[in-house]
């Protein structure tokens, strides 16, 4: 089917903004031109792509399906253009990473520093998102690579993957509020205390809920947040028992102690993943080479 790229481009901007007027502003064309382009595309495809209303539009099922394929293509084209325009970067192009704020702070900063020192002219962009959301960014080709917690139920195993860190999760609490330092506590008993953890949109939450279910315990957290650092701060003032990665904890800090659990806490990994369905840039390969590789 011979359909002009510009029609798909107009569709993309309308579909992502859900507004003909917003799309016209971004494309620097009239709103009537946007409307005509969409009508032409719908006629060529034989499908209605949008449900029109006075202010906003909505995608039909066909429109949502088309966007699922068009969005990665548009992102891939944009990244290709960006790399070509970065003439001062020795052909490396921009490095765009997706990772959580915790992984960035506690793991990636030294490697980002090394990369920046080695290639000072290469732009580095980091998009903070949960490990689950990072997979979506990779699928949509919005980033070159992602660094996430593993296991990750959303991660496509066909992606190129490298394990760069092993870690364990721990429960931490303030000894002045929770007299549990010398005890070995079972999950069923621990569940009676106020547990603080990351929210449901995280692999950490998914991991801990599944772990408790394996031991016939229905986990009901007291507090759910999006920041491990904030969980640690709240644990320090005695609001509850926080569940966090061990690499976030300063073990010399007397405000917190690590609880001992009767059930074994399975180790997890941090992995870097690349979508091999798109070209891998030289900057991505260079950054990968800086990262360590460890066995599971």
Helices and strands as residue ranges (DSSP letters): H 5-17, H 20-27, H 31-45, E 50-51, E 58-59, H 61-85, G 87-89, E 95-99, H 101-103, I 104-108, H 109-118, E 124-128, H 131-139, E 145-150, E 160-167, E 169-173, E 184-185, H 187-190, E 195-198, H 203-214, E 223-225, H 228-236, E 241-245, G 246-248, E 257-258, E 260-261, E 268-274, H 282-290
